[in-house]
Amino acid sequence: MAASLVFKLHDRGPEVVREVLLERGWEEYDEGQQEEEDWNLYWRGSTFCNSEYLKLLPWQRLNHHPKTAGITRKDFLARNLRRMRASLGSALYDFSPTAFILPNDYTRFLAEYNKLRPTRGSPVYWICKPVDLSRGRGIFIFEDIRDLVYDCSVIVQRYISNPLLISGYKFDLRIYVCVKSFHPLTVYIHQEGLVRFATEKYNLSSLHNLYSHLTNTSINKSGPYYKTKKERVGQGCKWTMSKFRHFLYSQDIDELQLWQRINNIVTLTLLTIAPTVPSCPNCVELFGFDILIDGKFKPWLLEVNYSPALTLDCQADITVKKGLISDLIDLMNYSSTDSLRERAYHKQRYNVKNPNLGKRQVKFTPHKLKHSLSANGQGFPPLRVGDFIRTFPFNTATLKASQHKLDVKTVIQELQKKHFIFLNEYLT
């Protein structure tokens, strides 16, 4: 009888991962009962150290690729987007407001502030965020530079003051993105994400009211109107993406162009780090892309979350996140790796009983896993796994461009060509 698949959770969380894996017949790793290397998946919220990547055996997976902070730290993301704008043009990377990293960029910010400061007409608003905090902590919005006060490294961006509203409430989209591999680049977007609402109606006259301007659940669930049934939004502060799609349909809004733009944002953002992420075929990564839609229906990238929250605060969380984790496990295609651990385990026991026969044992390394985990050889990875849809590579040219050293220039050309073809079809 084949051994059950085994998972390890760092600091005993997140609970939804444990629940899904146990329901699928996995066993949780028991340090007192099992060998140190007798596990298939190690999941943790924080980063793994380099030695943990180097020690990986062929049947083992980690839930993080190495060195992806280039998009998940706000200041690193700002620098990488700035670099891509400089080399590829601002028109292509126009999906994130220009960011100033203070205090270093204060002079540049001051020049931009003075240039945009209106002598008459509409005011200009700014948003300030600490570079390395999450869940909305330390964020504030201001109009007057005299209100810009900070005691740590921060990002300042022009505030998108014309967001698309639903019954007067601001919202953003949490898009779940799985990078199955950086070499070759293989990207999936989950079709069932979350829509996160502010719990008080949008009002530019009250910039200090975080319940009106921020959509972070950690902030809004402590707000006075969180449990109130709000017009159209309902109780709480979340919808499933399915419900949002139904809303768009009810308003006769064609969503195709929106999702095409969001797919492009994801790809263009990942291209900022993909060439420099070390190859590690034993890894998979789940990112949370936060997207704001403005009043002209243009999507904007707010930030990319490392280890997006998997807590279950409401029914929308349960519906989305349990399915998300289940699909992520399917995407890892574990049926082909369990036998590796089983054979190695029996071989180890045999070598203990017969030590002289074990001297020529070949040591597994992560590099030897490339062939056992690659899907379809040189062909395309599966197009769909559960609600995960492959968005990259999206044609033969991008497949070839990512097979060896990532050819960013070719990928960009194919993205532009794809967008042009889509617009022609969309407008005719």
N, C-alpha and C positions, 0 to 999 in steps of 0.2 A: 504493500500500500504506500502510495506517494506521501511524503511529508507535507503537512499544511504549510502554506506561505506564512511568514512571520514578519511582523512589523514592530518597529521601535518608535516611541514617541518621546521627544525631549520634554522634560517637566510635565509629563502626563497630559499633554494637550496637543492640538485641539480635540475636544470631545467628539465633534461630528466625524472626524477622521477615524477615530477609534470605533465609533458606532457603525459606520459604513463598512469598515474592514471586517469587523466581527460578524456582521450580517452576511458578508460574502464568504465566510468560512475561514478567515485568517485567524492566526493566533498572535497574542501579544507577547513580545519577547520577555522572558523571565531570566534575569541575570543569574539567579541561583540555580536554575535548572538547565540552562542551555549554554552551549559553547559561545565564546565571545563573538565569533564570526557567523553564528547561525541565525541570520536574519536576511530578509529580502528588501525591506524598505525602511529607511530611517528618515523620520519626518521631524523637523524642528522649525521654530519660528525665526530663530536667529541664524547667522551665517555659520557654515562649517569652516574649520581651519584647514590649511593646505594639506596637513598630514592625513586628514580623514579622506580627502580625495585620492591621495597617493596609495592608501591602503585598501581601496575598494577592490572587492573580488567580483568575478563575472556575474554572479547572481544578485549582487547588491545594487540598490539605487538610493540616491539622495534626492530630496525635493528642492534642491537649489543648485544652479550652475555657479561656478566660481566667478567672482569679479563682475557682478552686474550692477554695482552701486552707481555706475555711470548714468543710469536713468532713474534710480530709485531715491537718490539723495537730491533734494531740490537744487542745490548749488551745482552739483555735477551735471544734472540734466540741463540746467541753464547754460553751462559752458559748452556742453556737447551740441545743443541746438544752435548756439551762437556760431560754433565752428562750422556746422553744416550749412548754415545760412551764408557764411562767408565764402565757402567753397562751391556751393551748388545754387546759390541764389535765394533771396528772401521770399520770392513768390512761392517756391516749393515748400519751404518750412514756415509758412505763415499761420500755422495752426496753434501757436502758443504766443501769448503776449510777451514782448521783449522783457527780459528779466535783468534786474540790476542786483548784484551781490554786494551788500553793504557789510562793512564800511569800505571795501576796496573800490567799488564802483560809484562812490558817492558823488564825485565830480561829474561823471557821465549822467547820473540820475538827475542831479541838480540842473544840468543843461536841458535835459528832456522835460523836466518839470516846468522850467521857465518858458520853454518853447510852447508847451501845450496849455500853460495857465491862461485861461480866457480873460480877455479884457471885458468881454460881454458874451452873452449866449450861454450855451450849456457848460456846466462845470465838468471838470475831469476828476475822476476818483482813482485812488491807488489802494492796493492791498499789500500788506506786509506779513511775511511768514518766516518763522525760524527755519533754518535750512535742514535741521535734523530732528524735528519733532513731528508727530503724527496726530491723528484724531482731532484736528482743529485747534490744538493747543498753541497759544501764543499768537494767534492770527488776529489782526485788526485791520479796519478799513479807514482811510482818511482822505480828506480833500486838501487840507492846509498842511504844508510841510512842517509847520510848528508842532503838529500832532505826531510827527514821526519820531518816536522815542524807542530805542532798543538797547539791549545790553549784551547781545550775542550776535553771531553772524546771521543775517537775514536776507531774504529775497524780497524785492519790491517790484511789483508789476502793475501795469495799468489795469484797473478793475473793470471787468466786463459788466457794464452797468445797464445793459439792455438784454437781460436773459429772457429766453422763452419762459413764459409763466403758464401754469395750469391753475385756473381759478384764482389767480393772484399770488400763487406760491412758487417760489424758486425751487428748482430741482437740478440734479445732475445724474449722470449715468455711471454706474460701476460696471465696466466691461472686463470680463475675465479672459485673460490671454494665457495660453500655454505655449511655452517654447519647448518643444520636445528635444530640439537639438539646435546648437549654434553652428555646427560643422557637420553636415550642411545645414543651413538655416531652415528650420521647419517650424511653422507657426500655425496654431489653431486658435480660433475665437469661439467662445461658448455663446450659444444663441440665447441662453436664459440668464440674464444678468439682473441687476437691481437698479431701481430708480429711487433716489434718495431725496426726500423733500425737506425744505425748511418748514418749521411748524408755525411760523407767523407770516402774515402776508408781506410781500416784498415792499420795502419803503426806503427810498434814498434819503428821506428826512431823518432817519434814525440809524445812522451808520454804526452806532455802538450796540445795536440790538443783534446779537449773534444768531438768535432764533429766526431772524428775518433774512439774514444774508449767508449763513453757512448751512450746509446740508449734511454735515457729519452726524452720524447717528449718535456717537458718544456725547455730543453736545445736546442734540434735540430731544433725546429720550429723557433728559432731566428738565425739559422746558414745561411751562405751565399748560400748554395746549397739546402736549404729546398724545394724551389719551382722549382728547376731544375729537368728535367726529367732524372733520373739516370738509367744506364744500368740495365735492368731487374727489378730493384726495382721500377722504375717509379718516379712520382712526390710525394713530401711529405716524410713521414718516417714511414708509417704504411701499413700493409696488414691485411686482415682478416685471421683467422686460416684456413678457407676454401681454400683461395688462396694458403696458405703455403702447405696444403695437396696436392693440384693440382701440385704445384711445385715439391714436393717429388715424386709424381707419375710420373711426366715427366722425372725425373732423375732415374727412376727405383729403388727408395729407398723404402724398406719395412718399414713402419712406426710403425708396431704393437708393436715391442719391445720397441721403444721409448716411446709410450704412456703408456705401461705397467710400465715402469720405472718411468715415471712422476706420475702416479697414486700412486705408492709405496712411492715416495718422499712426496706427499701430506699427505698420511696416517701416515707415520713415523714422519713427522713434527708435525701433530696434536696430536699424542700420547704423545708428550713431555709436553703438558699442559692439555689434556683432563681429567685426573683424578682429577685435582685441580680446574677446572672451576666450579663455583657454578651452581646447577641446576636451570634453569629458562625456563620453557617450552613456555613462551610467546615470546621468542626471536628467531631471525634468524641472521646469520652473513654472509656477503659477503667479502671474502678475495681476494686479488690479489697476486698470487704466481708468482714471476719472475724467469724464468728458462733460463739458457744459455746452448746451445749445443756446445760441443767442436768438434774438428776435427775428433775425433774417434767416434762421434755420441753418446757420453755420456752426459746425462742431469745433470746440476748442479743447485742447489738452490742458488739464489743470495740473495733474501730477501722475506719477506711476508708483504704485504701492508694492513694496516688498512684503511678502507674507501677508496678503490682504486678509482682513479679519474674517474668521470663520465661526464666530459666536452666533448663536441662534436666539435672536431677540424677539422674533415675531414669526408669524406663519409664512411671510414672504421669504425670510431667511431659511426656514426649514425646507420649503419647496425648492428654492434655488440651490442652496449649498449642499444638500444631500445629493441631489442629482449631479451637481458639479463634481464633487469628489468621486462619486461612482464612475462618472464618465472619464475622469482623470486616470483612475486605476485601469479602466479598459484601454485607455490610450497608451498605457505603459506595456500592454501586451504581455502580461506575466506568464501566460501559459507556456511560453518558450524558455523561461528561465528557471522554473522550479526544479527541473530535473538536474540542472547544473549543481545546485546546492546539495541535492540528494546524493548525486554521484560523488561529489567532493567529500561529503560527510562519511560515506561508506569507505571511500578510498583512504581517508585519514584514519579511520578505525582499523582498517586492514593493515596500514603501514605501522600502526602502533604494535599490532600483534606480530608483524613481520618486518622489523626495522631495516634489515638489509635490502628488502625489496623497495623501500621507499627512497633510496638515495638518489635515484634518477628522476624523481618527481619534478614535473615542470611547474613552476610557479605561475599562477594566473596574474595578469595585470589588466588594468582597465582597457589598454589598447587592444587586447585580444578579444574584447567584447564587441568591437565595432561590427564584425560580420554577423554575430549572433543576434544583435538587436536591430540591425538595419532592415527596413521594410522594403520589399520588392526589389532588392538589389539596387541597380542604378535607376529604377523607375520611380514613379511618384509614390509618396506615402499615401495611406488611405485618405480619401476626400472627406469622409465623415465618420466619426466615432461618437455614438450617442448624439448629444447636442453640440459637440465640438466640430466645427467646420474648418478645414484647412484653407488658410488664406495666403500662405506662402510655403513653397513655390506655387505660383498660379498658372504657369505655362512652361513649355519646354525650355525657353530661353532663360527663365529665372531658375529653373532646376539646374541647368548647366552652369549658370553663373554662381551657384552656391555649392557646387560639388567639391571644389578644392579651396583655393583662396577666394573668399567672397569678392566678386566683381561688382562693387557698389555702383559704378558708372552704368553698367549694363542693366542692373536692377532698376535704377532711376529711369533710364530710357524706357524700359518696359512698363513701369508704373505710369509714366506720362502718356505712353501710347494707349494703355488700357483705359486711362481716364478720358482721353480724347474719343476713343471708340464708344465708351459708355455714354458720354455726353451726346454724341451724334445719334445714338440709338434712343436715348432718353428724350431728346428734343424733337425727334421725327415721328 
